[in-house]
């Protein structure tokens, strides 16, 4: 029996049990070697001898270790001591989305879609590693005190190329959040995680679970026949359309990727939409439907909002999706103009106040604007200069990074970075990149830099 004050691996001092389940416990602990607070997940002795559970526990360690993304819980260590398997991961100072829902009941559409966007971006990082989470639910989405989302609990994650991992023939996952294909016993894929995240969005918006029944199996089977219950409040049309598509019964009808769902979630609240009054639920929802408008109209309006909010999707000569971001400066040519938050600074613009950001994500050529972060908090990137968007915009391509393109390479060079740094010696080895970022009404190409190893705290670039 573990107790506060005990140690694992002669290194991790257990302080407080944070939670427990059928498989194990999670403890708040101190890494006495690196002097940092961590979370330690241990497998209970009652299941440690079960080869299926032991394999799942090891799978969680190896799966999480492959992913390096701010929206995915980081793993620090894995081992066995005193007959106990344990997994050491970052301690997230906050609460689970399930705890927040239990306290608040329902979350406003704007906040819901912000949370869903972050979770979707993290989920895309998971999928990019060839992994499928298979158990996305509010309890596995942690929300830090600064509002950022962290995906955790990869106990039943599976590599897409691997054989299925089952426990005595059972379907793995939480019945309330299983996708239709999982209920049918089919292999779960990335689209399955998109569906589960759609159910999370539904629960946040409605304040109740989408399916109810007399047993977990009855709950799971409902989604093979109908869509979720009608939400009792009308939603902004773009929000409704984004969630509705994620909840399509057939995987091919859902968003093509987690990143696409995240972009739709972000775009759905870019334009303020009047909030309709409460309306009673429909007598019986149509299959695979959220309330109010036909799907075609909803998706059409969502597409319009998405184009206005960020950019234009197109295809290159290889048929790959790319993003063209409209130039905000083109309409102002010939005029005296300074982008919002910047002042002229030699051949570029310099931020008036420090600008810090979360991770940079691009999927299939689609750039995702990074989340702004208070520079006093841990962050991944900081803007030190910016240049105007060229007429016609730019295309995002891994084969042709912006930082290597003529003109941008000079404007965002190491020398330019050093000239704007408050501590050139410290920032000399920082990684540089260029990214289109909207600030207010203007989208600029930001020269950004990231500290070796990822996060930094504080602003390091001089104000003009």
N, C-alpha and C positions, 0 to 999 in steps of 0.2 A: 504494500500500500504506500503510494507516494504521499509525502507530507511537505508542508512549507519548511524550508531549511535544508531539505535534502539536495543532493547533487546528482547529476547525470554526466557521464563522461569525464568525471573529475574536473568539470569546467563550468557547468550550467547550474547555478544556484536557484532552486525553485522558490518563488516568493508567494504566489497566490494562484489558486485554480480559477481559471476564467470560464470554463465550461466543460461539459462532459456529454458523451453520447454513447451509443451502443458499442462503438468500436474503440473509443479512446477518450482521452482528456486533453485539454489545452491549458497550459500553465504560463503565467507571466514569470519570466526568469531573467537572471543577469548573467551575461557571458563574462566570466571573471578574467578571461585572457584579454579580450578586446574592450572590456568595460562598457558594454552597451546592453540596453534592454532588448530582450528577444521574446518571441513566443515559442514555446516548446510543445509539440503535439506528440503524445505518447500513445502507443497501442496497449490496450488493456490486456493483462495476462490471460484472461478468459478466451480471447480470440487470437492471441499471439501464436499459438500452435496450429491454427488453421492455415494451411498453405495458401488458400485463396485470399484470405485477409492479409497475410504477410506479403503476398505478391502485390496486392493493391496498395499497401502502405509504401512499399519500395517504389512502385510505379509513380506514386505521388511525388516522391523525392526526385526521381530522375526526370519526370515531366516538368516540374516547376523549375528545376535547375537549368533547363534549356532556354528559358524565356527571360529576357532582360527588358522589362518595360515598366514604367511607373504605375500602370494600372493593373499589374499582376504582382501578387505577393512574392517577394524574393526569398529564396531558400539559402540558408547559410551552412547547414551541416545536417548529417544523417548518420545514425549509429545505433549501437546496441550496448546496453550496460545493465548489469544486474538482471539479465533476462528480459529487459524491456527495450523494445524498438522505439526510437524517438526521432523526430524530425524538428529541426530548428529553423525558424523562419523569422522574417522581419515582424516586429510588433507594430500593429496598426493602431494608433491612438485615435479611437473613435468608436463607432458602433456599427452593427450590421444593418442593412436596409430593412431586414425583418424586424429588428428592434425599433427602428424609427417608425415603421408602419404600425406596429403595435401601440406606439405612443401617440402618433398623430392621426392615424386612421387613413387619411388620404393625402396625397401630395399634389400641389398645383401643377397644371400641364407644363408650364415653363421650367419648373424645377425638375419635374419628372424627366422631361426630354433631355435636360442637361446631364442628369445622372445616366440615362440610357446611352447618350452619346459617348460618355467616357467609358462605360462598360463595354460598348461595342468596339471602341478603338482597342481596348485591352484584349478583347476576344479575338480581334483580327490578328493581333500579335501571337496569340495562342495558335490560331489556324495557320499562320504563316510558317510555324514550326512543324506543320503536319499533324498537330494534335487536335482532338475534339474533347471538350470539357465534359459534356454529357450530364452535368448536374447544375446548370445555371438556375439559381433561385435567390430570393432576397437574403436568405441566411448566409449565402456564399458570396455576397457582395458587401464588402466593408466600406464604410464612408468615413474618411478621416475628418478631423475637426475643421480642416480648411475646405471641406466639401468635395474633395477628390475621391474617386472610387477605386477600390482595389479588389480584383478577383482572387478568390482563394479556394481552398479545398479541391485539389485535383485527384482525390482518392480513386475516382473511377474514370479518369481521363484515359484516352486511348489514342495511339498513333494510327493514322488512317491506313497505313500499310500493314498494321499488325493484325494478328488473329483476335477474335473477340474475347474479351475478358469477362467471364461470368462467374457467378457464385451459385453453385448447385443448380444451374439451369435457370436462375431467376433473372428477371429483367432489372438492370441496374438503373438507378435514378430515383428521383422523388416523384410519385404518381401525379401530383398536382401540376408538375412542370415538365412532364414527359411530352415529347413531340409525337404526332400520330404514327410516324414510322417506327419509333421506339416501342410504342404500344403494340404494333403489329409484329414486333420481334425482329425488325429489319435493322441492319447496321446503322448506327447514328453517324451523321456527318456534320459538316460545318453548318448546313441549313437547319439541323436539329437544334444547335445552340442558338441560332437566330430565332427560331420559334420559341424556345424557352425564355429568351430575353424579351420577346414580345409579350409573353404571359406576365413577366415581371412588370413591364410597362403597364399592362392592363390593370394589375393589382394596385399599382401606385395611383393610377388615375381614378379607379373605381372605388378603392378602399375596401375591396373584397376580392376573394379568389374567383377566377373565371369559371371554374367548374365545381360543383358540389355533388355529393352522393353519399350513399349509406356505407360505402367501403372504399378503400384506396383503389381497388380494381375497377369499381363502378365509375369512380372519378376519371380514371385513366381512359376507360373505354368511351366516355362521352365524346371525346374530341375526334373520334373516328366518324361520328354521325353529324355533329353540329359544331358551329362555332361557339365561342364563349357567350355567356349571358349578356344581354344588353346592358350597357353602362347606364346608370340612372341619371347621369348628367350629360348634357350635350357637350361636345368637345370642339375646339377649333378644328376646322376641316382638315388642314394639313397634318395635325397631330393624329386625328382619327385615321387618315389614310396611311400614315407611316406605320402605325401599330397594326392596322387591318392587314396590310400586305405581309407583315412579319408573321401573322397568324394564319396564313393560307394553309389549308390541309395538305396540299401537295407541295413538296419541297421546291419543285421547279417554279411555283407561282410566288414564292417568297422573294425577299430582297436577295440579290445574287451573292452578297457577302455581308459579313458583320460590319465592315467599313461602310458599305452602302446604306445599311440600316442606320449606322451612326450619323452619316451625313444627312440622311432624311430627318432624323430626330433633331439635329441641329437646325436645319433649314425650316422645320415646321414651326419654330417659334421665333424666327427672325423678324417676321412681320406681325405686329400687334393685331390680334383678332378679337372683336368684342366677345365677351363671355356670355353665352345664352343662359337663360333662366333654367332652373331645374325642371325636368320633365319626367313623368312617370315612365317606368320601363314598358317596353312593348310586351304584348301577351306572349309571343314566342319569337325569338330572333331567327332570322333566316340563317341557313347554314353558312358558317365561316364569315359572320358579319358582326361588326360593331354598329352602333345605331346611326340613323339619320340619312345620309346621302348615298346615292349609288356609288359603287367603287370606281367606275370610270371617271365620274366627275371629281371624286376626291383625289384620285391619283393625278388627274390633269392639273388640278389646282396646286397640288404638292409640287409637281414638276415646275410650274410657273414660279412658285415661291423659291424653289431651289436655284433656278437660273438667276433670279434677281439677287439672291442672297450671296452667291459665291462665284460661279463661273459657268462655262459652257462645256458640256461633254462632247467630244468628237472622237473619231477614230483615225489612227495613223495608217501609213501604207501597209502595215503588217496586221491591220485589223485590231490593234490593241487600243483599249480605251485610254484617252489622254484628256487633260484638262487645259482649257484655254481661259486664263483669268483676264477679264476686261481691264483695260488701262484706265485708271482713274485720272491720270494726268493728261491723257490725250485731249479731253474736252477743254482743258485749261491751257492748251498751248498758246503762246503769245500773251499770256496774262501773268501778272505777278501772283505767284502761288507758293504757299508753303503747306505741306501736308500736315494734317492734324497731329499734334504731339511732337513735331520736328521743327528745326530751324535749319536754314542753309548752312553748310559746313564744308567749304571748299568745293570739290566736285560732287558732293553728295549731301545728305541731310543727317543731322545728329539728333537723337532724342532729347527732348527738354528734360524729361524725368527718366530714371532707369526703367527699362522694359525687360521683364523676365517672363519665361514661357515654360510650359511643360514639354513633352516629347514631340518630335516632328514625325508625322505619319503620312505616307502616300501609298495608296493602294490602286494598282492597275492604272497608274498615271493620274489618279485623283488626289490632289493635295488636300489635307485636312488642316484647317487653321489651328495652331496650337492654343491651348488654354492659357490665358494670362495668369501669372502667379506673382504674388507679392514678393519682391526681391529679398525681403527679410526672411522669407521662408525658403526651404530647400527647393531648388529649381534646376532645370537641365540646360536651358539656353538663355542667353542675354543678348539684346540688340546693341551693337556699338555704332552702326551706321545704317543708312538705307538709301536706296536709289529709286527713282521713279519707274513705274511700270512702263515698258515700251508700248507703243501703239500696237494694238492687236493682241496684247497679252503675251504670255509665255507658256510653253508646254513643259510639263513635269515628266522627266524621263530618267530612269536609273542609268541608262546607257550614255546619257549626256547631262551630267549634273550641272545645275546652274552655277555652282562655284567654279567650274572649269570653263565657262563660256567667256568668249572675248568681251571685254568691257567689265563684266562682273568680277572676273578674276582679279583685275586691277583695283576696282573699287572696294573689294572686300579682301584685299591681300593681307598678308601678315604684317606688312609695313603699315598699312592703313589701320589695322587693328591696334598695333602698338602705339600709334599716334593718338588713339582715343582712349587707351587704357590708363586707369589711375595707378595700376601696379604692373607695368610692362614685364618685369621679371617673372611675376607670378602667372601672367596670362600668355606668356610666350609660347608655351606648349599646348595651349588650348586648341581644340578642334574647331575649324571654321566651316560655315555652311551658308547658303543663301536660300531664303524661303519667302514666298508671297504671304504676307500677313495683313489682314484688314485692321486698321485702327480708326475708329469712327467711320467716316464716309470714304476714307482713302485706303486703297490697298497698295502697299509698297513692297518692293523686294528688300527684305531685311538682311543685312549682314549680321549673322548671329554666331556666337561662340559658346562652346561647352567645355567645362573643366575635364581633365583626364579622369576617367573613372565614373563620370556621370554628374551627379548633383553637386551644386555649390550653394552657398548661402551668402547673401549680401550682393551689392552692386559693385562691379569692378571697372565700369567704363565711365570716363569723365563726361560730365554734362558740359555743353558749350558755354 
